[in-house]
Amino acid sequence: IQLTGVRHDQPPQLVSVTYPWTVQTAVAEDRLTRLVETAKRNSPVFQTLALAIPVSGTVMRTDEAAPI
């Protein structure tokens, strides 16, 4: 996951966060969707940010091996 934050200088504040999330998996699309929703629901960081600012992203599937 790579996070990108948008901020304003005056007043200094974070105004949004976006992310692309690349997942290496062969599971069915419905299982991947459930994984993403579960991760969002059970992440204290995601939940805290989402209460304060817009958080959005995309989930991309890949069959390529991730670098170690």
C-alpha positions as CSV (number, residue, x, y, z in Angstrom):
1,I,0.0,0.0,0.0
2,Q,1.3,3.5,-0.9
3,L,-0.5,6.4,0.8
4,T,-0.7,9.9,-0.6
5,G,-1.8,12.8,1.6
6,V,-3.0,16.2,0.5
7,R,-2.4,19.0,2.8
8,H,-3.1,22.7,3.0
9,D,-0.5,25.2,4.3
10,Q,-2.9,27.8,5.7
11,P,-4.2,26.5,8.0
12,P,-1.8,23.6,8.2
13,Q,-3.9,20.5,7.9
14,L,-4.3,17.1,6.1
15,V,-7.3,17.3,3.9
16,S,-7.4,13.8,2.2
17,V,-5.6,10.5,1.8
18,T,-5.6,8.3,-1.3
19,Y,-4.1,4.9,-1.8
20,P,-3.5,2.2,-4.5
21,W,-3.4,-1.2,-2.9
22,T,-1.9,-4.0,-5.0
23,V,-2.8,-7.5,-3.8
24,Q,-1.2,-10.7,-5.1
25,T,-3.9,-13.3,-5.0
26,A,-5.9,-15.9,-6.9
27,V,-9.0,-15.7,-4.7
28,A,-12.4,-14.9,-6.2
29,E,-13.4,-11.3,-6.5
30,D,-16.1,-11.5,-3.8
31,R,-13.5,-12.8,-1.3
32,L,-11.1,-10.0,-2.2
33,T,-13.8,-7.5,-1.7
34,R,-14.6,-9.0,1.7
35,L,-10.9,-8.9,2.6
36,V,-10.7,-5.2,1.8
37,E,-13.8,-4.3,3.7
38,T,-12.6,-6.3,6.7
39,A,-9.2,-4.6,6.6
40,K,-10.9,-1.2,6.6
41,R,-13.3,-2.0,9.3
42,N,-10.6,-3.5,11.6
43,S,-7.9,-0.9,11.1
44,P,-7.7,1.7,13.8
45,V,-5.6,4.0,11.6
46,F,-8.1,3.8,8.7
47,Q,-11.1,4.4,11.0
48,T,-9.4,7.3,12.8
49,L,-8.5,9.0,9.5
50,A,-11.9,8.3,7.9
51,L,-13.6,10.1,10.8
52,A,-11.6,13.3,10.1
53,I,-10.9,13.4,6.3
54,P,-11.9,11.7,3.1
55,V,-10.0,8.4,2.6
56,S,-10.3,6.7,-0.8
57,G,-8.4,4.2,-2.9
58,T,-8.2,1.5,-5.4
59,V,-7.5,-2.2,-5.0
60,M,-5.6,-3.9,-7.9
61,R,-5.1,-7.6,-8.3
62,T,-1.8,-9.0,-9.6
63,D,-0.5,-12.5,-10.3
64,E,3.1,-11.3,-10.2
65,A,5.3,-12.2,-7.2
66,A,5.9,-9.3,-4.9
67,P,9.5,-8.3,-4.3
68,I,10.9,-9.4,-0.9
